[in-house]
Structure formats: structure tokens, C-alpha cells
Amino acid sequence: MDFLKQAVIEKVFSEYVEKGYVTEDSILDLVGEYDLPLTEISRVCEYLVSKGVIIRDDTVDDANSTGTDYSQSDYSKTFDDVVTVDESLISFIDYIRDIQPPQWREAQYLLPKAKNGNPYAKQRMVEMYLRVVIRIALSFHKKYGFPLADTIQAGCMGLVIALDKYEAGRQDKFLTYAPWWIRQVIARELSVGNPMLYFPVHVCDSLLVVYKVEINHYCDQCKDGRICTALVSEVADKLDCPEDEALQLIQYIEPFESIKQLADENESVFYDYGAFGSEMFDHIAYSELRSLIADVIGTLKVREKEVLQYRFGLLDNEPLTLEQVGNIYGLTRERVRQIEAKAIKKMRHPSRSTVLKDFY
């Protein structure tokens, strides 16, 4: 009898080493194959569990079995929201819907096995917390506009890192430890700034703050999404940094100038038979300069702004004389000159001139 029981145990161990787990049905089949009495089943199972073997209930893979959800969260709406945002994730979300939620004390039981390299335990730990990744990724998408698929991918990386770094003796549970790593990796891998630029971690953290301030900011100086001095001041206060640094951070999250748009506006710049290189970059720089000038003079009084626009041809590239501007407003040449001088003096103030210093 002991010989037969030992043979069953060895067979079960072989399956466990191969798969990382054994099923109740496979144990029953082996017991029947070796003609062990049914009374020996409990003894065999007790011995296997004492040796750290994971005995999995076959109903886990049953598509109609949802188990008991101890996560205490309703993820149905979260899954629906993800599919609404990105239809390409439908199959992935359907896969996660079918994963049995964490069961009572399951993570506590699986963690030591996963840390010891058990493939089933690692896979199960990752899969049953994918729903947490989805929830956090969707939150980042809504707050910062991150691409949802990329955010989920970064979150999955964070979950795997959390499992690798988690120490079994920690006071906090894995469910509270993993989200920290998920958020950290998302914040590091993705950025609210231009995706073509690399930002150090500390800059990424600042950009998240800037983005939240910008999307909630509006004042009389704001127009067409242009950077206003009030926004710069608010960001500087929030980050406790100089205004020129705040302005630079705001510019980091501004979209790049679209070359396609420039080409549509002026095809000759891009199709001059190979001699367009320097001219193209000059055109881009000029376009950026005009945009910045528009931002800066937008902070002046309406009359001062319009006088500068007419005098320097900022509206249609045709500068007007003092007399022509005076005729528009019914003012003398001298009065127009005074308004222009006052506006230029304001433009030289550091709060405005620093915006244009790169073009001096």
C-alpha cells in the first residue's frame, strides 16, 4: 500500500514540476489507476499540500464559473469604458473578464510559490490583478490623456516588477503594494510632454502637475490655447519654481509644429528640388516665432496689441505707417507713436521678453 501511495505521489510531483500545479481530477485518476482506496485520497492530498504543491480546482477554467470576487470592486463599468475608448482592446478585455477574480487568501497562498519560481503561481498572480492595471491605466488616460493601450502595457510591466520585488514578510498586502509600482512605471514610461522628447523622471513628475494646472486653468488672457502669463504664474506657484522654468515646462507639453500642416500652407517650402533644407527650418522657426509673439502681445491692452500688429505687419505681413494706423483709429501720427512706444516698453519687460529670448 505504501509503495502504491508513493508511486502516486511521485507521479503527481512530476506533473506539478511540469505545470506548476496539479488538478483534483488528475489525482483522482492516478488513485484509480493504482487502485488505491478512496480513504487514501485525503492523506495523499494533505502530504502534497504540506510539500507546497498547488492543487487547483478544475472549475477555475470553467467559462461559466466566476468564483467569488474578493476584490470588492465592480470592474464591469471599467471594462466597458476601456472598450469604448479603444475598440482594439476588446479581445484583451474579454480575456480579462473571463479570469476568475482573487479568492479568499489566494494571494497569500500563491505569493511564496510565485517567489520560488512556480510558473502557475506567477501567471495566476499576474492575471488576477490585471483588472487593477486596467483601472489605474484608465484613470491615467482620463487625467492626462495618455494613449490607453500604451498605458495598459506600462501598467502590466509595473505589475510584473511589483511581483518580482515584493517580499513575503512585508507588512502591507500585495494588493496595496502592486498599485504603487503600476503607477510608477506608467508615469516613467509615458509622459504628458511631446512623445519625441525624453524627460528625466523628476521632469515627468513636474509635467504631470503642469498638465493638471493647465487643463483646469482659464482666464481672460487665455485665447485659442495660447500660453498666458497667469498660467505661467500659477504653475510657478504650484511647483515653487521661477517663472521662466514654469514657462519652459508648459512649452514641453505643447504639441510640435506639424510639418504636414506647414506643407499644406506653403508647398513651395517643401518642394524646391532638394534645396529646401535650411529654408524649411527657417520657415518652422519663423512660424514658431509668430506664434510666440501672438502669445506675448495678447497680454497687452487691445489698442496696444492692434497698433503693434498693424505697425509690424503681424496680421498680413504688410507693415503700416503711423499715418495709416492713425487713419484706422482716427488718431494723429504722434498719438499712434506714443501708443507704439508704450507697448514696446511693455514688451521689453522680463515677464514677456524672456519668452522670445531664444530668437534674439
C-alpha positions as CSV (number, residue, x, y, z in Angstrom):
1,M,0.0,0.0,0.0
2,D,2.7,2.4,0.9
3,F,4.5,1.6,-2.3
4,L,1.4,2.4,-4.4
5,K,0.8,5.6,-2.5
6,Q,4.5,6.7,-3.1
7,A,4.1,5.9,-6.8
8,V,1.0,8.2,-6.9
9,I,2.8,10.9,-5.1
10,E,5.8,10.7,-7.4
11,K,3.5,10.9,-10.5
12,V,1.7,13.9,-9.0
13,F,5.1,15.6,-8.3
14,S,6.2,15.1,-11.9
15,E,3.0,16.8,-13.2
16,Y,3.5,19.6,-10.6
17,V,7.1,20.2,-11.7
18,E,5.9,20.4,-15.4
19,K,2.8,22.5,-15.0
20,G,3.3,24.4,-11.7
21,Y,0.1,22.9,-10.3
22,V,-2.0,19.7,-10.3
23,T,-5.7,19.3,-10.5
24,E,-8.0,17.3,-8.3
25,D,-9.2,15.2,-11.3
26,S,-5.6,14.2,-12.1
27,I,-5.1,13.0,-8.5
28,L,-8.3,11.0,-8.6
29,D,-7.3,9.5,-11.9
30,L,-3.9,8.3,-10.5
31,V,-5.6,7.0,-7.4
32,G,-7.9,4.9,-9.6
33,E,-5.1,3.8,-11.9
34,Y,-3.1,2.4,-8.9
35,D,-6.2,1.0,-7.2
36,L,-5.7,3.0,-4.0
37,P,-8.7,3.1,-1.7
38,L,-10.6,6.3,-1.6
39,T,-9.7,6.8,2.0
40,E,-6.1,7.4,0.9
41,I,-7.0,10.4,-1.2
42,S,-7.2,12.8,1.7
43,R,-3.8,11.6,3.0
44,V,-2.2,12.0,-0.4
45,C,-3.6,15.5,-0.7
46,E,-2.5,16.5,2.8
47,Y,1.0,15.3,2.1
48,L,1.2,17.1,-1.2
49,V,-0.1,20.4,0.3
50,S,2.5,20.1,3.1
51,K,5.2,19.9,0.5
52,G,3.9,23.1,-1.2
53,V,2.2,21.5,-4.2
54,I,-0.6,23.7,-5.6
55,I,-3.8,21.7,-6.1
56,R,-6.1,23.6,-8.4
57,D,-9.8,23.1,-8.6
58,D,-10.8,22.2,-12.2
59,T,-13.7,24.6,-12.1
60,V,-11.3,27.5,-12.3
61,D,-11.2,27.1,-16.1
62,D,-14.9,26.7,-16.5
63,A,-16.2,29.6,-18.5
64,N,-19.4,29.6,-16.5
65,S,-17.7,29.7,-13.2
66,T,-17.0,33.2,-11.9
67,G,-16.0,32.3,-8.4
68,T,-16.3,34.8,-5.5
69,D,-14.8,38.2,-6.2
70,Y,-12.9,39.3,-3.1
71,S,-11.5,42.4,-4.8
72,Q,-14.6,44.4,-3.5
73,S,-14.8,46.4,-6.8
74,D,-17.2,46.3,-9.7
75,Y,-15.0,46.3,-12.8
76,S,-17.8,45.9,-15.3
77,K,-18.1,49.6,-16.0
78,T,-14.3,50.0,-16.1
79,F,-14.1,47.3,-18.8
80,D,-16.9,48.9,-20.7
81,D,-15.2,52.3,-20.6
82,V,-11.9,50.9,-21.9
83,V,-13.7,49.2,-24.8
84,T,-15.5,52.5,-25.6
85,V,-12.2,54.4,-25.6
86,D,-10.2,51.9,-27.7
87,E,-12.0,49.1,-29.6
88,S,-8.8,47.4,-30.4
89,L,-8.7,46.3,-26.8
90,I,-12.0,44.3,-27.0
91,S,-10.3,40.9,-27.2
92,F,-7.9,41.7,-24.4
93,I,-10.7,43.0,-22.1
94,D,-12.8,39.9,-22.9
95,Y,-9.9,37.7,-21.9
96,I,-9.6,39.6,-18.5
97,R,-13.4,39.3,-18.0
98,D,-13.1,35.5,-18.0
99,I,-10.3,35.4,-15.4
100,Q,-11.5,34.3,-12.1
101,P,-11.2,37.1,-9.5
102,P,-8.9,36.7,-6.5
103,Q,-10.3,34.2,-4.0
104,W,-10.1,34.4,-0.2
105,R,-6.5,34.2,1.0
106,E,-5.4,33.0,-2.5
107,A,-2.7,35.7,-3.0
108,Q,-1.3,34.9,0.5
109,Y,-1.1,31.2,-0.6
110,L,0.3,31.8,-4.1
111,L,2.9,34.5,-3.3
112,P,5.5,32.2,-1.7
113,K,5.1,29.8,-4.6
114,A,5.5,32.6,-7.2
115,K,8.6,34.0,-5.5
116,N,10.1,30.5,-5.6
117,G,9.6,30.4,-9.4
118,N,6.4,28.4,-9.7
119,P,5.1,29.3,-13.2
120,Y,1.5,28.7,-12.5
121,A,1.6,30.8,-9.3
122,K,3.3,33.7,-11.1
123,Q,0.9,33.6,-14.0
124,R,-2.1,33.4,-11.7
125,M,-0.9,36.3,-9.5
126,V,-0.4,38.5,-12.6
127,E,-3.6,37.6,-14.3
128,M,-5.9,38.0,-11.3
129,Y,-4.5,41.6,-10.8
130,L,-4.7,42.6,-14.4
131,R,-8.0,44.2,-13.6
132,V,-6.2,46.6,-11.2
133,V,-3.9,47.6,-14.0
134,I,-6.9,48.3,-16.2
135,R,-8.5,50.5,-13.5
136,I,-5.3,52.5,-12.9
137,A,-4.5,52.8,-16.7
138,L,-8.0,54.2,-17.4
139,S,-7.6,56.7,-14.6
140,F,-4.3,58.0,-16.1
141,H,-5.9,58.1,-19.6
142,K,-8.7,60.3,-18.3
143,K,-6.5,62.6,-16.2
144,Y,-3.5,63.1,-18.6
145,G,-4.7,61.9,-22.0
146,F,-2.2,59.0,-22.2
147,P,-2.8,56.5,-25.0
148,L,-4.8,53.8,-23.3
149,A,-3.2,50.8,-24.9
150,D,0.3,52.1,-24.1
151,T,-0.7,52.9,-20.6
152,I,-2.1,49.4,-20.0
153,Q,1.2,48.0,-21.4
154,A,3.3,50.1,-19.0
155,G,0.9,49.1,-16.1
156,C,1.4,45.4,-16.9
157,M,5.2,46.0,-16.7
158,G,4.7,47.6,-13.3
159,L,2.6,44.6,-12.1
160,V,5.4,42.2,-13.0
161,I,8.0,44.3,-11.4
162,A,5.9,44.5,-8.2
163,L,5.6,40.7,-8.1
164,D,9.4,40.4,-8.5
165,K,10.2,42.9,-5.9
166,Y,7.6,42.1,-3.3
167,E,9.0,40.5,-0.1
168,A,6.8,37.9,1.6
169,G,7.4,39.3,5.0
170,R,6.2,42.8,4.2
171,Q,3.5,44.3,6.5
172,D,1.4,45.7,3.6
173,K,-0.5,43.3,1.3
174,F,0.4,42.8,-2.3
175,L,-2.9,44.4,-3.3
176,T,-1.7,47.7,-1.8
177,Y,1.9,47.3,-2.9
178,A,1.3,46.5,-6.6
179,P,-0.6,49.7,-7.5
180,W,2.4,51.8,-6.4
181,W,4.6,50.1,-8.9
182,I,2.0,50.2,-11.6
183,R,1.6,54.0,-11.2
184,Q,5.4,54.5,-11.0
185,V,6.1,52.6,-14.3
186,I,3.2,54.3,-16.1
187,A,4.5,57.7,-15.0
188,R,8.0,56.9,-16.1
189,E,7.3,55.2,-19.4
190,L,4.7,57.7,-20.6
191,S,4.7,61.5,-20.5
192,V,2.3,64.3,-21.0
193,G,5.1,66.1,-22.9
194,N,6.0,65.7,-26.5
195,P,6.4,61.9,-27.2
196,M,9.5,62.6,-29.3
197,L,11.4,64.0,-26.3
198,Y,12.9,62.1,-23.4
199,F,12.3,63.6,-20.0
200,P,14.0,62.5,-16.7
201,V,11.8,61.2,-14.0
202,H,11.8,64.4,-12.0
203,V,10.7,66.4,-15.0
204,C,7.9,63.9,-15.8
205,D,6.6,64.4,-12.3
206,S,6.6,68.2,-12.8
207,L,4.9,67.8,-16.2
208,L,2.0,65.9,-14.6
209,V,1.5,68.8,-12.2
210,V,1.7,71.3,-15.1
211,Y,-0.8,69.3,-17.2
212,K,-3.4,69.3,-14.3
213,V,-3.0,73.0,-13.8
214,E,-3.3,73.8,-17.5
215,I,-6.4,71.8,-18.2
216,N,-8.2,73.4,-15.2
217,H,-6.9,76.9,-16.0
218,Y,-8.8,79.6,-17.8
219,C,-8.7,83.4,-17.6
220,D,-9.4,86.5,-19.7
221,Q,-5.8,86.3,-21.1
222,C,-6.3,82.8,-22.4
223,K,-7.2,82.6,-26.1
224,D,-7.0,79.6,-28.5
225,G,-5.0,77.6,-26.0
226,R,-2.1,80.2,-26.0
227,I,0.2,80.4,-23.1
228,C,-0.7,83.3,-20.8
229,T,1.2,85.0,-18.0
230,A,-1.5,84.0,-15.5
231,L,-0.9,80.3,-16.3
232,V,2.8,80.7,-16.0
233,S,2.4,82.4,-12.7
234,E,0.0,79.6,-11.4
235,V,2.4,76.9,-12.5
236,A,5.3,78.6,-10.9
237,D,3.4,78.9,-7.6
238,K,2.3,75.3,-7.7
239,L,5.9,74.0,-8.4
240,D,7.6,76.7,-6.3
241,C,9.9,77.5,-9.2
242,P,11.0,80.6,-11.2
243,E,8.5,81.7,-13.9
244,D,11.0,81.1,-16.8
245,E,11.3,77.5,-15.6
246,A,7.5,77.2,-15.4
247,L,7.2,78.6,-18.9
248,Q,9.6,76.0,-20.2
249,L,7.7,73.2,-18.6
250,I,4.5,74.5,-20.1
251,Q,6.1,74.6,-23.6
252,Y,7.2,70.9,-23.1
253,I,3.6,69.8,-23.2
254,E,2.7,71.9,-26.2
255,P,2.3,69.9,-29.5
256,F,5.1,70.1,-32.1
257,E,4.6,72.2,-35.1
258,S,3.1,70.0,-37.8
259,I,5.3,69.8,-40.9
260,K,2.4,68.4,-42.8
261,Q,0.3,71.4,-41.9
262,L,3.2,73.7,-42.9
263,A,3.4,71.9,-46.2
264,D,-0.3,72.3,-46.8
265,E,0.0,76.0,-46.1
266,N,3.1,76.6,-48.2
267,E,4.1,73.7,-50.6
268,S,6.9,75.7,-52.2
269,V,8.9,75.5,-49.0
270,F,9.0,71.7,-49.2
271,Y,9.2,71.1,-53.0
272,D,12.2,73.1,-54.3
273,Y,14.1,70.2,-55.7
274,G,16.3,69.4,-52.7
275,A,17.4,73.0,-51.9
276,F,14.8,73.4,-49.2
277,G,16.7,72.2,-46.1
278,S,17.7,75.4,-44.4
279,E,14.6,77.2,-45.7
280,M,12.3,74.6,-44.2
281,F,13.8,75.0,-40.8
282,D,13.8,78.8,-41.1
283,H,10.1,78.6,-42.0
284,I,9.4,76.5,-39.0
285,A,11.3,78.8,-36.7
286,Y,9.5,81.8,-38.2
287,S,6.1,80.2,-37.7
288,E,7.0,79.4,-34.1
289,L,8.2,83.0,-33.5
290,R,5.0,84.4,-34.9
291,S,3.0,82.1,-32.6
292,L,5.1,83.2,-29.5
293,I,4.8,86.9,-30.5
294,A,1.0,86.4,-30.7
295,D,1.0,84.9,-27.2
296,V,3.0,87.7,-25.7
297,I,1.2,90.7,-27.3
298,G,-2.0,89.1,-26.3
299,T,-1.2,90.1,-22.8
300,L,-1.2,93.8,-23.8
301,K,-4.2,96.1,-23.9
302,V,-6.4,95.7,-27.0
303,R,-5.4,99.0,-28.6
304,E,-1.7,98.5,-27.9
305,K,-1.8,95.0,-29.3
306,E,-3.5,96.1,-32.5
307,V,-1.2,99.0,-33.1
308,L,1.8,96.7,-32.9
309,Q,0.1,94.2,-35.3
310,Y,-0.5,96.9,-37.8
311,R,2.9,98.6,-37.5
312,F,4.9,95.4,-37.8
313,G,2.7,93.6,-40.3
314,L,1.8,90.8,-37.9
315,L,-1.6,90.4,-39.5
316,D,-0.9,90.2,-43.2
317,N,2.9,90.8,-43.5
318,E,2.2,94.4,-44.6
319,P,3.5,96.9,-42.1
320,L,1.5,100.2,-42.0
321,T,2.9,103.7,-41.5
322,L,2.0,105.8,-38.4
323,E,-0.4,107.8,-40.6
324,Q,-2.1,104.7,-42.0
325,V,-2.7,103.3,-38.5
326,G,-3.9,106.8,-37.4
327,N,-6.5,106.8,-40.1
328,I,-7.8,103.4,-39.0
329,Y,-8.4,104.7,-35.4
330,G,-8.9,108.4,-36.1
331,L,-5.7,109.3,-34.2
332,T,-2.8,111.6,-35.0
333,R,0.5,110.2,-36.0
334,E,2.0,111.4,-32.7
335,R,-0.6,109.6,-30.7
336,V,-0.1,106.3,-32.6
337,R,3.7,106.7,-32.0
338,Q,3.1,107.1,-28.2
339,I,0.9,104.0,-28.1
340,E,3.5,102.1,-30.0
341,A,6.4,103.2,-27.7
342,K,4.4,102.3,-24.6
343,A,3.6,98.9,-26.0
344,I,7.2,98.2,-27.0
345,K,8.3,99.2,-23.5
346,K,5.9,96.7,-22.0
347,M,7.2,94.0,-24.4
348,R,10.7,94.6,-23.0
349,H,9.7,93.6,-19.5
350,P,11.3,90.3,-18.5
351,S,7.9,88.7,-18.0
352,R,7.4,89.0,-21.8
353,S,10.9,89.3,-23.3
354,T,12.1,86.0,-21.8
355,V,9.5,84.2,-23.9
356,L,11.3,85.4,-27.1
357,K,14.9,85.3,-25.9
358,D,15.7,82.2,-27.9
359,F,15.1,84.2,-31.1
360,Y,17.3,87.2,-30.4
